[in-house]
């Protein structure tokens, strides 16, 4: 039986962050116990070569993303626009992993529709995010970064390939839920953690991401991410920002069974258009 693991120690937090796209690009692939060094050495490399970093696995092409949005109830808060969403997962108290994404949300006759814009962030923005993740601190864009993204988001290049420490999206489903539909949407009687997340919110939305598998070779010790499910509870909203708390569940491939991780934390959406 699979159960959610709430990570509370620095050692497990570091491992969780490697699973959840790595705390640092220098994380290495080490041989399994009982495995000879030769068996764990990449083809074409010498036995004395340094262990592989995540980037040594190379990049793989991205592909089309299957997306679907459902709406439950009639949310009164508008999500329409182009947004930089930053989820801040608190891996241990006071230590964060940041997950920035750009979404285009449109309002149609059947309700809102989400679309992930899988774009390459400007170098200064990406470097700022990477620095924050390396230091394990919460990240927020500066006003100058937000302005830069407002001006340039529509011309940012679509990511055509990704490394092992980047999510390789295959399918994303979205559910936007009005408060009077929370019981139906979140399984009848929510647990205490979900009650706290949803209490006093204007609406909630859930994003379920399924990732494409990669061929890493028989000697890899990397636990690939399978999926990430995040519930966002919107507690405040104005013309330029939407904010609240989120609950994030990640699942990685394990040796004998899936490995689940669960993190909470704040999130903020910054309007780009």
Secondary structure, DSSP 4 states (H G I P E B T S, - for coil): -----B--SHHHHHHHHHHTT-S-TT-EE-PPTT--TTTTSPTT--TTSPPEEGGGG--EE----EEEEEEES---S---EEEEEEEEEEEETTEEEEEEEEEEEEEETTEEEEEEE-BPPPHHHHHHHHHHHHHT------HHHHHHHHHHGGGSPBP-EE-TTS--EEEEEEEEEEGGGHHHHTTSS--HHHHHHHTT-SEEEEEEEEE------TT-----EEEEEEEEEEEEE-SSEEEEEEEEEEEE--SSS-EEEEEEEEEEEEE--
